[in-house]
Amino acid sequence: MTHPSQVIVVVTIVGVDDNAQVFYTYTDDELNHVHIEDPWSDVRAVIPYHTLYVLDYASSRNGWRFKRHLVWMGRPHTEHWRTDNKLGMITVHDDRKVHRFKLKFHNRVTGYDVKDDPQEANVKEPT
């Protein structure tokens, strides 16, 4: 098995209620392109990888935190860990299968929850 690589995705949440919108900023190393506040994160990788999702300053200041567990939408289940301060979530993709899940966020100021499908974790075949 190859050693996993790591992808960092910065999460921006606009709004403070259950209608808040979630955006993702990340670098696509395959295309050598930086995606800024895209509505999804289409991470491309040719080997298994871990993704570190981190909330940006404004989102965390506005009360948003990651909830403990993901929402799975089928199999396989995605191994994951939330950071102790609840400002980050790590997902682990140690296989070449498509993982479908939603990230869950809770606003500790307003009490609202938001779920969002980042549409990532699709390990592509090498070209």
ABEGO torsion letter per residue (X at the ends): XBBBBBBBBBBBBBEABAABBBBBBBBBAAAGBBBBGBABBBBBBABBBBBBBBBBAAAAAAGBBBBABBBBBEOBBBBBBBBAAGABBBBBBABABBBBBBBBBBBAAAGBBBBBBAGBGBBBBBX
